[in-house]
Amino acid sequence: MDAQTIIGWNLRRLRVAQGLSQERLALAAGIDRAYVGRVERGSENVTISTLEAMARALAVPVAHLLVEPDGEAERPAPLKAGRKPAH
């Protein structure tokens, strides 16, 4: 697995685990939502400063975005579509 794919995999896994949409992550990291999508798909070459911004927004060390997933790991599932119900 190449570095871009590993970063995208981990970004999506961590984002979904925290229940964040791409839009919320992008807002917290100060980047464009479409950029987050391209990173998750492994089609964007990410700078270190952008990795740091996304890691801060996810409250994880940058290293967590660089760990190669287990060979048997399933691709992270997306969040359910639609808005969260109002309370």
PDB file of N, CA, C and O in Angstrom:
ATOM      1  N   MET A   1       0.853  -1.174   0.000  1.00  0.00           N
ATOM      2  CA  MET A   1       0.000   0.000   0.000  1.00  0.00           C
ATOM      3  C   MET A   1       0.902   1.241   0.000  1.00  0.00           C
ATOM      4  O   MET A   1       1.838   1.326   0.795  1.00  0.00           O
ATOM      5  N   ASP A   2       0.626   2.198  -0.884  1.00  0.00           N
ATOM      6  CA  ASP A   2       1.459   3.397  -0.942  1.00  0.00           C
ATOM      7  C   ASP A   2       1.065   4.400   0.150  1.00  0.00           C
ATOM      8  O   ASP A   2       0.017   4.263   0.782  1.00  0.00           O
ATOM      9  N   ALA A   3       1.903   5.393   0.358  1.00  0.00           N
ATOM     10  CA  ALA A   3       1.722   6.350   1.452  1.00  0.00           C
ATOM     11  C   ALA A   3       0.412   7.123   1.342  1.00  0.00           C
ATOM     12  O   ALA A   3      -0.269   7.326   2.346  1.00  0.00           O
ATOM     13  N   GLN A   4       0.053   7.556   0.137  1.00  0.00           N
ATOM     14  CA  GLN A   4      -1.196   8.305  -0.025  1.00  0.00           C
ATOM     15  C   GLN A   4      -2.408   7.457   0.356  1.00  0.00           C
ATOM     16  O   GLN A   4      -3.341   7.953   0.987  1.00  0.00           O
ATOM     17  N   THR A   5      -2.394   6.199  -0.019  1.00  0.00           N
ATOM     18  CA  THR A   5      -3.497   5.297   0.317  1.00  0.00           C
ATOM     19  C   THR A   5      -3.561   5.056   1.821  1.00  0.00           C
ATOM     20  O   THR A   5      -4.649   5.030   2.396  1.00  0.00           O
ATOM     21  N   ILE A   6      -2.416   4.879   2.460  1.00  0.00           N
ATOM     22  CA  ILE A   6      -2.364   4.660   3.909  1.00  0.00           C
ATOM     23  C   ILE A   6      -2.922   5.868   4.652  1.00  0.00           C
ATOM     24  O   ILE A   6      -3.714   5.716   5.582  1.00  0.00           O
ATOM     25  N   ILE A   7      -2.512   7.064   4.245  1.00  0.00           N
ATOM     26  CA  ILE A   7      -2.994   8.281   4.899  1.00  0.00           C
ATOM     27  C   ILE A   7      -4.502   8.410   4.715  1.00  0.00           C
ATOM     28  O   ILE A   7      -5.220   8.706   5.670  1.00  0.00           O
ATOM     29  N   GLY A   8      -4.983   8.190   3.502  1.00  0.00           N
ATOM     30  CA  GLY A   8      -6.419   8.286   3.244  1.00  0.00           C
ATOM     31  C   GLY A   8      -7.218   7.278   4.049  1.00  0.00           C
ATOM     32  O   GLY A   8      -8.268   7.606   4.602  1.00  0.00           O
ATOM     33  N   TRP A   9      -6.719   6.054   4.115  1.00  0.00           N
ATOM     34  CA  TRP A   9      -7.363   4.980   4.883  1.00  0.00           C
ATOM     35  C   TRP A   9      -7.492   5.388   6.348  1.00  0.00           C
ATOM     36  O   TRP A   9      -8.574   5.311   6.931  1.00  0.00           O
ATOM     37  N   ASN A  10      -6.385   5.820   6.931  1.00  0.00           N
ATOM     38  CA  ASN A  10      -6.381   6.184   8.345  1.00  0.00           C
ATOM     39  C   ASN A  10      -7.208   7.434   8.623  1.00  0.00           C
ATOM     40  O   ASN A  10      -7.883   7.517   9.649  1.00  0.00           O
ATOM     41  N   LEU A  11      -7.158   8.399   7.722  1.00  0.00           N
ATOM     42  CA  LEU A  11      -7.956   9.607   7.900  1.00  0.00           C
ATOM     43  C   LEU A  11      -9.441   9.255   7.959  1.00  0.00           C
ATOM     44  O   LEU A  11     -10.163   9.715   8.844  1.00  0.00           O
ATOM     45  N   ARG A  12      -9.887   8.439   7.015  1.00  0.00           N
ATOM     46  CA  ARG A  12     -11.304   8.052   6.992  1.00  0.00           C
ATOM     47  C   ARG A  12     -11.660   7.221   8.230  1.00  0.00           C
ATOM     48  O   ARG A  12     -12.706   7.437   8.842  1.00  0.00           O
ATOM     49  N   ARG A  13     -10.802   6.285   8.593  1.00  0.00           N
ATOM     50  CA  ARG A  13     -11.067   5.434   9.757  1.00  0.00           C
ATOM     51  C   ARG A  13     -11.224   6.275  11.029  1.00  0.00           C
ATOM     52  O   ARG A  13     -12.169   6.083  11.794  1.00  0.00           O
ATOM     53  N   LEU A  14     -10.302   7.194  11.242  1.00  0.00           N
ATOM     54  CA  LEU A  14     -10.342   8.031  12.440  1.00  0.00           C
ATOM     55  C   LEU A  14     -11.523   9.005  12.409  1.00  0.00           C
ATOM     56  O   LEU A  14     -12.180   9.220  13.427  1.00  0.00           O
ATOM     57  N   ARG A  15     -11.785   9.583  11.255  1.00  0.00           N
ATOM     58  CA  ARG A  15     -12.897  10.534  11.118  1.00  0.00           C
ATOM     59  C   ARG A  15     -14.235   9.858  11.396  1.00  0.00           C
ATOM     60  O   ARG A  15     -15.055  10.380  12.151  1.00  0.00           O
ATOM     61  N   VAL A  16     -14.452   8.702  10.788  1.00  0.00           N
ATOM     62  CA  VAL A  16     -15.713   7.970  10.968  1.00  0.00           C
ATOM     63  C   VAL A  16     -15.854   7.489  12.412  1.00  0.00           C
ATOM     64  O   VAL A  16     -16.948   7.534  12.974  1.00  0.00           O
ATOM     65  N   ALA A  17     -14.750   7.026  13.017  1.00  0.00           N
ATOM     66  CA  ALA A  17     -14.789   6.560  14.405  1.00  0.00           C
ATOM     67  C   ALA A  17     -15.218   7.677  15.351  1.00  0.00           C
ATOM     68  O   ALA A  17     -15.832   7.420  16.386  1.00  0.00           O
ATOM     69  N   GLN A  18     -14.891   8.917  14.989  1.00  0.00           N
ATOM     70  CA  GLN A  18     -15.267  10.054  15.824  1.00  0.00           C
ATOM     71  C   GLN A  18     -16.608  10.664  15.413  1.00  0.00           C
ATOM     72  O   GLN A  18     -17.065  11.636  16.015  1.00  0.00           O
ATOM     73  N   GLY A  19     -17.231  10.092  14.390  1.00  0.00           N
ATOM     74  CA  GLY A  19     -18.534  10.577  13.949  1.00  0.00           C
ATOM     75  C   GLY A  19     -18.484  11.928  13.271  1.00  0.00           C
ATOM     76  O   GLY A  19     -19.464  12.673  13.294  1.00  0.00           O
ATOM     77  N   LEU A  20     -17.350  12.253  12.665  1.00  0.00           N
ATOM     78  CA  LEU A  20     -17.200  13.539  11.977  1.00  0.00           C
ATOM     79  C   LEU A  20     -17.465  13.393  10.489  1.00  0.00           C
ATOM     80  O   LEU A  20     -17.021  12.429   9.866  1.00  0.00           O
ATOM     81  N   SER A  21     -18.181  14.341   9.923  1.00  0.00           N
ATOM     82  CA  SER A  21     -18.336  14.379   8.476  1.00  0.00           C
ATOM     83  C   SER A  21     -17.066  14.969   7.872  1.00  0.00           C
ATOM     84  O   SER A  21     -16.259  15.573   8.580  1.00  0.00           O
ATOM     85  N   GLN A  22     -16.893  14.795   6.578  1.00  0.00           N
ATOM     86  CA  GLN A  22     -15.750  15.417   5.909  1.00  0.00           C
ATOM     87  C   GLN A  22     -15.811  16.933   6.081  1.00  0.00           C
ATOM     88  O   GLN A  22     -14.785  17.590   6.258  1.00  0.00           O
ATOM     89  N   GLU A  23     -17.013  17.471   6.026  1.00  0.00           N
ATOM     90  CA  GLU A  23     -17.190  18.917   6.156  1.00  0.00           C
ATOM     91  C   GLU A  23     -16.753  19.414   7.532  1.00  0.00           C
ATOM     92  O   GLU A  23     -16.067  20.431   7.636  1.00  0.00           O
ATOM     93  N   ARG A  24     -17.146  18.702   8.584  1.00  0.00           N
ATOM     94  CA  ARG A  24     -16.760  19.110   9.946  1.00  0.00           C
ATOM     95  C   ARG A  24     -15.250  19.006  10.156  1.00  0.00           C
ATOM     96  O   ARG A  24     -14.639  19.883  10.766  1.00  0.00           O
ATOM     97  N   LEU A  25     -14.655  17.926   9.645  1.00  0.00           N
ATOM     98  CA  LEU A  25     -13.202  17.775   9.752  1.00  0.00           C
ATOM     99  C   LEU A  25     -12.496  18.899   9.005  1.00  0.00           C
ATOM    100  O   LEU A  25     -11.552  19.500   9.518  1.00  0.00           O
ATOM    101  N   ALA A  26     -12.958  19.177   7.796  1.00  0.00           N
ATOM    102  CA  ALA A  26     -12.346  20.238   6.996  1.00  0.00           C
ATOM    103  C   ALA A  26     -12.441  21.583   7.703  1.00  0.00           C
ATOM    104  O   ALA A  26     -11.473  22.344   7.726  1.00  0.00           O
ATOM    105  N   LEU A  27     -13.582  21.873   8.268  1.00  0.00           N
ATOM    106  CA  LEU A  27     -13.775  23.130   8.994  1.00  0.00           C
ATOM    107  C   LEU A  27     -12.820  23.220  10.181  1.00  0.00           C
ATOM    108  O   LEU A  27     -12.183  24.252  10.394  1.00  0.00           O
ATOM    109  N   ALA A  28     -12.721  22.145  10.947  1.00  0.00           N
ATOM    110  CA  ALA A  28     -11.844  22.120  12.125  1.00  0.00           C
ATOM    111  C   ALA A  28     -10.370  22.226  11.740  1.00  0.00           C
ATOM    112  O   ALA A  28      -9.573  22.789  12.490  1.00  0.00           O
ATOM    113  N   ALA A  29     -10.005  21.688  10.576  1.00  0.00           N
ATOM    114  CA  ALA A  29      -8.612  21.700  10.133  1.00  0.00           C
ATOM    115  C   ALA A  29      -8.271  22.927   9.286  1.00  0.00           C
ATOM    116  O   ALA A  29      -7.103  23.171   8.985  1.00  0.00           O
ATOM    117  N   GLY A  30      -9.292  23.696   8.904  1.00  0.00           N
ATOM    118  CA  GLY A  30      -9.062  24.881   8.087  1.00  0.00           C
ATOM    119  C   GLY A  30      -8.703  24.563   6.650  1.00  0.00           C
ATOM    120  O   GLY A  30      -7.911  25.269   6.025  1.00  0.00           O
ATOM    121  N   ILE A  31      -9.301  23.476   6.120  1.00  0.00           N
ATOM    122  CA  ILE A  31      -9.062  23.087   4.728  1.00  0.00           C
ATOM    123  C   ILE A  31     -10.395  22.873   4.023  1.00  0.00           C
ATOM    124  O   ILE A  31     -11.447  22.875   4.662  1.00  0.00           O
ATOM    125  N   ASP A  32     -10.353  22.690   2.715  1.00  0.00           N
ATOM    126  CA  ASP A  32     -11.562  22.504   1.916  1.00  0.00           C
ATOM    127  C   ASP A  32     -12.116  21.085   2.068  1.00  0.00           C
ATOM    128  O   ASP A  32     -11.347  20.129   2.159  1.00  0.00           O
ATOM    129  N   ARG A  33     -13.438  20.944   2.094  1.00  0.00           N
ATOM    130  CA  ARG A  33     -14.069  19.635   2.243  1.00  0.00           C
ATOM    131  C   ARG A  33     -13.726  18.716   1.084  1.00  0.00           C
ATOM    132  O   ARG A  33     -13.481  17.526   1.285  1.00  0.00           O
ATOM    133  N   ALA A  34     -13.707  19.251  -0.111  1.00  0.00           N
ATOM    134  CA  ALA A  34     -13.383  18.422  -1.284  1.00  0.00           C
ATOM    135  C   ALA A  34     -11.951  17.880  -1.183  1.00  0.00           C
ATOM    136  O   ALA A  34     -11.666  16.774  -1.641  1.00  0.00           O
ATOM    137  N   TYR A  35     -11.065  18.661  -0.586  1.00  0.00           N
ATOM    138  CA  TYR A  35      -9.681  18.237  -0.385  1.00  0.00           C
ATOM    139  C   TYR A  35      -9.641  17.019   0.535  1.00  0.00           C
ATOM    140  O   TYR A  35      -8.897  16.072   0.281  1.00  0.00           O
ATOM    141  N   VAL A  36     -10.446  17.041   1.609  1.00  0.00           N
ATOM    142  CA  VAL A  36     -10.517  15.903   2.535  1.00  0.00           C
ATOM    143  C   VAL A  36     -10.942  14.651   1.770  1.00  0.00           C
ATOM    144  O   VAL A  36     -10.366  13.580   1.963  1.00  0.00           O
ATOM    145  N   GLY A  37     -11.933  14.778   0.917  1.00  0.00           N
ATOM    146  CA  GLY A  37     -12.390  13.640   0.116  1.00  0.00           C
ATOM    147  C   GLY A  37     -11.295  13.091  -0.778  1.00  0.00           C
ATOM    148  O   GLY A  37     -11.132  11.876  -0.894  1.00  0.00           O
ATOM    149  N   ARG A  38     -10.544  13.984  -1.413  1.00  0.00           N
ATOM    150  CA  ARG A  38      -9.446  13.532  -2.290  1.00  0.00           C
ATOM    151  C   ARG A  38      -8.349  12.846  -1.483  1.00  0.00           C
ATOM    152  O   ARG A  38      -7.768  11.862  -1.941  1.00  0.00           O
ATOM    153  N   VAL A  39      -8.061  13.355  -0.290  1.00  0.00           N
ATOM    154  CA  VAL A  39      -7.057  12.713   0.566  1.00  0.00           C
ATOM    155  C   VAL A  39      -7.535  11.324   0.955  1.00  0.00           C
ATOM    156  O   VAL A  39      -6.764  10.366   0.896  1.00  0.00           O
ATOM    157  N   GLU A  40      -8.797  11.202   1.351  1.00  0.00           N
ATOM    158  CA  GLU A  40      -9.335   9.896   1.749  1.00  0.00           C
ATOM    159  C   GLU A  40      -9.311   8.896   0.600  1.00  0.00           C
ATOM    160  O   GLU A  40      -9.134   7.700   0.829  1.00  0.00           O
ATOM    161  N   ARG A  41      -9.482   9.357  -0.606  1.00  0.00           N
ATOM    162  CA  ARG A  41      -9.434   8.461  -1.775  1.00  0.00           C
ATOM    163  C   ARG A  41      -8.007   8.165  -2.212  1.00  0.00           C
ATOM    164  O   ARG A  41      -7.793   7.330  -3.090  1.00  0.00           O
ATOM    165  N   GLY A  42      -7.022   8.842  -1.610  1.00  0.00           N
ATOM    166  CA  GLY A  42      -5.628   8.614  -1.958  1.00  0.00           C
ATOM    167  C   GLY A  42      -5.211   9.290  -3.241  1.00  0.00           C
ATOM    168  O   GLY A  42      -4.215   8.901  -3.851  1.00  0.00           O
ATOM    169  N   SER A  43      -5.957  10.296  -3.661  1.00  0.00           N
ATOM    170  CA  SER A  43      -5.630  10.967  -4.923  1.00  0.00           C
ATOM    171  C   SER A  43      -4.993  12.336  -4.717  1.00  0.00           C
ATOM    172  O   SER A  43      -4.802  13.082  -5.678  1.00  0.00           O
ATOM    173  N   GLU A  44      -4.668  12.665  -3.492  1.00  0.00           N
ATOM    174  CA  GLU A  44      -4.058  13.970  -3.185  1.00  0.00           C
ATOM    175  C   GLU A  44      -2.735  13.759  -2.464  1.00  0.00           C
ATOM    176  O   GLU A  44      -2.643  12.939  -1.550  1.00  0.00           O
ATOM    177  N   ASN A  45      -1.722  14.493  -2.873  1.00  0.00           N
ATOM    178  CA  ASN A  45      -0.417  14.442  -2.228  1.00  0.00           C
ATOM    179  C   ASN A  45      -0.432  15.473  -1.101  1.00  0.00           C
ATOM    180  O   ASN A  45      -0.415  16.675  -1.366  1.00  0.00           O
ATOM    181  N   VAL A  46      -0.463  15.026   0.132  1.00  0.00           N
ATOM    182  CA  VAL A  46      -0.680  15.880   1.300  1.00  0.00           C
ATOM    183  C   VAL A  46       0.638  16.454   1.813  1.00  0.00           C
ATOM    184  O   VAL A  46       1.658  15.764   1.838  1.00  0.00           O
ATOM    185  N   THR A  47       0.609  17.721   2.221  1.00  0.00           N
ATOM    186  CA  THR A  47       1.787  18.326   2.843  1.00  0.00           C
ATOM    187  C   THR A  47       1.813  17.979   4.332  1.00  0.00           C
ATOM    188  O   THR A  47       0.799  17.595   4.915  1.00  0.00           O
ATOM    189  N   ILE A  48       2.979  18.122   4.924  1.00  0.00           N
ATOM    190  CA  ILE A  48       3.123  17.855   6.362  1.00  0.00           C
ATOM    191  C   ILE A  48       2.245  18.801   7.172  1.00  0.00           C
ATOM    192  O   ILE A  48       1.631  18.383   8.154  1.00  0.00           O
ATOM    193  N   SER A  49       2.177  20.068   6.774  1.00  0.00           N
ATOM    194  CA  SER A  49       1.361  21.020   7.528  1.00  0.00           C
ATOM    195  C   SER A  49      -0.120  20.661   7.465  1.00  0.00           C
ATOM    196  O   SER A  49      -0.846  20.862   8.439  1.00  0.00           O
ATOM    197  N   THR A  50      -0.573  20.133   6.336  1.00  0.00           N
ATOM    198  CA  THR A  50      -1.971  19.691   6.235  1.00  0.00           C
ATOM    199  C   THR A  50      -2.197  18.444   7.082  1.00  0.00           C
ATOM    200  O   THR A  50      -3.240  18.318   7.725  1.00  0.00           O
ATOM    201  N   LEU A  51      -1.235  17.518   7.092  1.00  0.00           N
ATOM    202  CA  LEU A  51      -1.336  16.344   7.962  1.00  0.00           C
ATOM    203  C   LEU A  51      -1.442  16.772   9.414  1.00  0.00           C
ATOM    204  O   LEU A  51      -2.252  16.233  10.169  1.00  0.00           O
ATOM    205  N   GLU A  52      -0.621  17.744   9.806  1.00  0.00           N
ATOM    206  CA  GLU A  52      -0.665  18.242  11.181  1.00  0.00           C
ATOM    207  C   GLU A  52      -2.017  18.859  11.503  1.00  0.00           C
ATOM    208  O   GLU A  52      -2.558  18.625  12.584  1.00  0.00           O
ATOM    209  N   ALA A  53      -2.567  19.637  10.591  1.00  0.00           N
ATOM    210  CA  ALA A  53      -3.870  20.268  10.810  1.00  0.00           C
ATOM    211  C   ALA A  53      -4.977  19.222  10.969  1.00  0.00           C
ATOM    212  O   ALA A  53      -5.841  19.354  11.836  1.00  0.00           O
ATOM    213  N   MET A  54      -4.945  18.191  10.134  1.00  0.00           N
ATOM    214  CA  MET A  54      -5.970  17.146  10.223  1.00  0.00           C
ATOM    215  C   MET A  54      -5.796  16.333  11.500  1.00  0.00           C
ATOM    216  O   MET A  54      -6.782  15.979  12.146  1.00  0.00           O
ATOM    217  N   ALA A  55      -4.557  16.035  11.868  1.00  0.00           N
ATOM    218  CA  ALA A  55      -4.307  15.290  13.108  1.00  0.00           C
ATOM    219  C   ALA A  55      -4.780  16.089  14.320  1.00  0.00           C
ATOM    220  O   ALA A  55      -5.388  15.528  15.231  1.00  0.00           O
ATOM    221  N   ARG A  56      -4.507  17.393  14.337  1.00  0.00           N
ATOM    222  CA  ARG A  56      -4.986  18.243  15.440  1.00  0.00           C
ATOM    223  C   ARG A  56      -6.507  18.224  15.519  1.00  0.00           C
ATOM    224  O   ARG A  56      -7.077  18.108  16.603  1.00  0.00           O
ATOM    225  N   ALA A  57      -7.159  18.338  14.369  1.00  0.00           N
ATOM    226  CA  ALA A  57      -8.625  18.334  14.328  1.00  0.00           C
ATOM    227  C   ALA A  57      -9.193  17.007  14.838  1.00  0.00           C
ATOM    228  O   ALA A  57     -10.280  16.972  15.416  1.00  0.00           O
ATOM    229  N   LEU A  58      -8.454  15.922  14.622  1.00  0.00           N
ATOM    230  CA  LEU A  58      -8.878  14.599  15.087  1.00  0.00           C
ATOM    231  C   LEU A  58      -8.355  14.281  16.485  1.00  0.00           C
ATOM    232  O   LEU A  58      -8.706  13.252  17.064  1.00  0.00           O
ATOM    233  N   ALA A  59      -7.510  15.169  17.030  1.00  0.00           N
ATOM    234  CA  ALA A  59      -6.912  14.998  18.363  1.00  0.00           C
ATOM    235  C   ALA A  59      -6.108  13.698  18.458  1.00  0.00           C
ATOM    236  O   ALA A  59      -6.214  12.949  19.430  1.00  0.00           O
ATOM    237  N   VAL A  60      -5.300  13.454  17.420  1.00  0.00           N
ATOM    238  CA  VAL A  60      -4.417  12.281  17.398  1.00  0.00           C
ATOM    239  C   VAL A  60      -3.028  12.733  16.964  1.00  0.00           C
ATOM    240  O   VAL A  60      -2.893  13.766  16.309  1.00  0.00           O
ATOM    241  N   PRO A  61      -1.991  11.971  17.320  1.00  0.00           N
ATOM    242  CA  PRO A  61      -0.658  12.284  16.803  1.00  0.00           C
ATOM    243  C   PRO A  61      -0.598  12.066  15.288  1.00  0.00           C
ATOM    244  O   PRO A  61      -1.284  11.194  14.754  1.00  0.00           O
ATOM    245  N   VAL A  62       0.218  12.856  14.605  1.00  0.00           N
ATOM    246  CA  VAL A  62       0.376  12.719  13.150  1.00  0.00           C
ATOM    247  C   VAL A  62       0.733  11.281  12.783  1.00  0.00           C
ATOM    248  O   VAL A  62       0.300  10.782  11.744  1.00  0.00           O
ATOM    249  N   ALA A  63       1.506  10.622  13.613  1.00  0.00           N
ATOM    250  CA  ALA A  63       1.941   9.245  13.339  1.00  0.00           C
ATOM    251  C   ALA A  63       0.760   8.300  13.127  1.00  0.00           C
ATOM    252  O   ALA A  63       0.886   7.310  12.406  1.00  0.00           O
ATOM    253  N   HIS A  64      -0.375   8.587  13.739  1.00  0.00           N
ATOM    254  CA  HIS A  64      -1.550   7.718  13.579  1.00  0.00           C
ATOM    255  C   HIS A  64      -2.054   7.719  12.137  1.00  0.00           C
ATOM    256  O   HIS A  64      -2.715   6.771  11.712  1.00  0.00           O
ATOM    257  N   LEU A  65      -1.753   8.760  11.394  1.00  0.00           N
ATOM    258  CA  LEU A  65      -2.177   8.828   9.999  1.00  0.00           C
ATOM    259  C   LEU A  65      -1.225   8.074   9.064  1.00  0.00           C
ATOM    260  O   LEU A  65      -1.525   7.877   7.886  1.00  0.00           O
ATOM    261  N   LEU A  66      -0.082   7.659   9.601  1.00  0.00           N
ATOM    262  CA  LEU A  66       0.943   7.028   8.771  1.00  0.00           C
ATOM    263  C   LEU A  66       1.110   5.532   9.004  1.00  0.00           C
ATOM    264  O   LEU A  66       1.941   4.901   8.351  1.00  0.00           O
ATOM    265  N   VAL A  67       0.345   4.955   9.914  1.00  0.00           N
ATOM    266  CA  VAL A  67       0.476   3.537  10.250  1.00  0.00           C
ATOM    267  C   VAL A  67      -0.232   2.689   9.196  1.00  0.00           C
ATOM    268  O   VAL A  67      -1.413   2.884   8.910  1.00  0.00           O
ATOM    269  N   GLU A  68       0.518   1.741   8.624  1.00  0.00           N
ATOM    270  CA  GLU A  68      -0.075   0.871   7.612  1.00  0.00           C
ATOM    271  C   GLU A  68      -1.088  -0.066   8.257  1.00  0.00           C
ATOM    272  O   GLU A  68      -0.781  -0.717   9.255  1.00  0.00           O
ATOM    273  N   PRO A  69      -2.308  -0.140   7.690  1.00  0.00           N
ATOM    274  CA  PRO A  69      -3.326  -1.025   8.263  1.00  0.00           C
ATOM    275  C   PRO A  69      -2.954  -2.494   8.096  1.00  0.00           C
ATOM    276  O   PRO A  69      -2.204  -2.866   7.194  1.00  0.00           O
ATOM    277  N   ASP A  70      -3.494  -3.312   8.984  1.00  0.00           N
ATOM    278  CA  ASP A  70      -3.324  -4.758   8.915  1.00  0.00           C
ATOM    279  C   ASP A  70      -3.796  -5.232   7.543  1.00  0.00           C
ATOM    280  O   ASP A  70      -4.782  -4.720   7.013  1.00  0.00           O
ATOM    281  N   GLY A  71      -3.102  -6.198   6.976  1.00  0.00           N
ATOM    282  CA  GLY A  71      -3.444  -6.717   5.660  1.00  0.00           C
ATOM    283  C   GLY A  71      -4.856  -7.258   5.548  1.00  0.00           C
ATOM    284  O   GLY A  71      -5.402  -7.334   4.448  1.00  0.00           O
ATOM    285  N   GLU A  72      -5.455  -7.636   6.667  1.00  0.00           N
ATOM    286  CA  GLU A  72      -6.810  -8.190   6.657  1.00  0.00           C
ATOM    287  C   GLU A  72      -7.868  -7.153   7.029  1.00  0.00           C
ATOM    288  O   GLU A  72      -9.057  -7.470   7.068  1.00  0.00           O
ATOM    289  N   ALA A  73      -7.449  -5.923   7.300  1.00  0.00           N
ATOM    290  CA  ALA A  73      -8.392  -4.879   7.708  1.00  0.00           C
ATOM    291  C   ALA A  73      -9.336  -4.550   6.561  1.00  0.00           C
ATOM    292  O   ALA A  73      -8.929  -4.482   5.401  1.00  0.00           O
ATOM    293  N   GLU A  74     -10.600  -4.347   6.903  1.00  0.00           N
ATOM    294  CA  GLU A  74     -11.589  -3.959   5.905  1.00  0.00           C
ATOM    295  C   GLU A  74     -11.545  -2.453   5.713  1.00  0.00           C
ATOM    296  O   GLU A  74     -11.238  -1.707   6.643  1.00  0.00           O
ATOM    297  N   ARG A  75     -11.853  -2.015   4.504  1.00  0.00           N
ATOM    298  CA  ARG A  75     -11.883  -0.581   4.213  1.00  0.00           C
ATOM    299  C   ARG A  75     -12.877   0.093   5.160  1.00  0.00           C
ATOM    300  O   ARG A  75     -13.976  -0.423   5.364  1.00  0.00           O
ATOM    301  N   PRO A  76     -12.508   1.239   5.741  1.00  0.00           N
ATOM    302  CA  PRO A  76     -13.421   1.927   6.657  1.00  0.00           C
ATOM    303  C   PRO A  76     -14.734   2.285   5.967  1.00  0.00           C
ATOM    304  O   PRO A  76     -14.737   2.781   4.840  1.00  0.00           O
ATOM    305  N   ALA A  77     -15.835   2.033   6.641  1.00  0.00           N
ATOM    306  CA  ALA A  77     -17.158   2.335   6.099  1.00  0.00           C
ATOM    307  C   ALA A  77     -17.432   3.826   6.209  1.00  0.00           C
ATOM    308  O   ALA A  77     -16.915   4.482   7.114  1.00  0.00           O
ATOM    309  N   PRO A  78     -18.237   4.375   5.304  1.00  0.00           N
ATOM    310  CA  PRO A  78     -18.592   5.787   5.407  1.00  0.00           C
ATOM    311  C   PRO A  78     -19.627   6.007   6.514  1.00  0.00           C
ATOM    312  O   PRO A  78     -20.251   5.062   6.996  1.00  0.00           O
ATOM    313  N   LEU A  79     -19.791   7.255   6.899  1.00  0.00           N
ATOM    314  CA  LEU A  79     -20.866   7.586   7.839  1.00  0.00           C
ATOM    315  C   LEU A  79     -22.195   7.421   7.125  1.00  0.00           C
ATOM    316  O   LEU A  79     -22.254   7.476   5.897  1.00  0.00           O
ATOM    317  N   LYS A  80     -23.259   7.220   7.885  1.00  0.00           N
ATOM    318  CA  LYS A  80     -24.583   7.145   7.282  1.00  0.00           C
ATOM    319  C   LYS A  80     -24.919   8.504   6.686  1.00  0.00           C
ATOM    320  O   LYS A  80     -24.605   9.539   7.274  1.00  0.00           O
ATOM    321  N   ALA A  81     -25.554   8.503   5.528  1.00  0.00           N
ATOM    322  CA  ALA A  81     -25.907   9.743   4.851  1.00  0.00           C
ATOM    323  C   ALA A  81     -27.026  10.466   5.580  1.00  0.00           C
ATOM    324  O   ALA A  81     -27.800   9.862   6.323  1.00  0.00           O
ATOM    325  N   GLY A  82     -27.096  11.743   5.358  1.00  0.00           N
ATOM    326  CA  GLY A  82     -28.173  12.535   5.936  1.00  0.00           C
ATOM    327  C   GLY A  82     -27.746  13.261   7.202  1.00  0.00           C
ATOM    328  O   GLY A  82     -26.658  13.051   7.736  1.00  0.00           O
ATOM    329  N   ARG A  83     -28.624  14.103   7.649  1.00  0.00           N
ATOM    330  CA  ARG A  83     -28.355  14.905   8.829  1.00  0.00           C
ATOM    331  C   ARG A  83     -28.691  14.127  10.098  1.00  0.00           C
ATOM    332  O   ARG A  83     -29.523  13.220  10.105  1.00  0.00           O
ATOM    333  N   LYS A  84     -28.005  14.525  11.176  1.00  0.00           N
ATOM    334  CA  LYS A  84     -28.320  13.922  12.464  1.00  0.00           C
ATOM    335  C   LYS A  84     -29.649  14.493  12.959  1.00  0.00           C
ATOM    336  O   LYS A  84     -29.942  15.661  12.708  1.00  0.00           O
ATOM    337  N   PRO A  85     -30.453  13.696  13.655  1.00  0.00           N
ATOM    338  CA  PRO A  85     -31.735  14.214  14.145  1.00  0.00           C
ATOM    339  C   PRO A  85     -31.521  15.322  15.171  1.00  0.00           C
ATOM    340  O   PRO A  85     -30.583  15.272  15.967  1.00  0.00           O
ATOM    341  N   ALA A  86     -32.395  16.313  15.145  1.00  0.00           N
ATOM    342  CA  ALA A  86     -32.340  17.409  16.125  1.00  0.00           C
ATOM    343  C   ALA A  86     -32.842  16.917  17.470  1.00  0.00           C
ATOM    344  O   ALA A  86     -33.775  16.119  17.549  1.00  0.00           O
ATOM    345  N   HIS A  87     -32.214  17.401  18.515  1.00  0.00           N
ATOM    346  CA  HIS A  87     -32.613  16.980  19.868  1.00  0.00           C
ATOM    347  C   HIS A  87     -33.442  18.027  20.529  1.00  0.00           C
ATOM    348  O   HIS A  87     -33.868  17.848  21.670  1.00  0.00           O
TER     349      HIS A  87
END
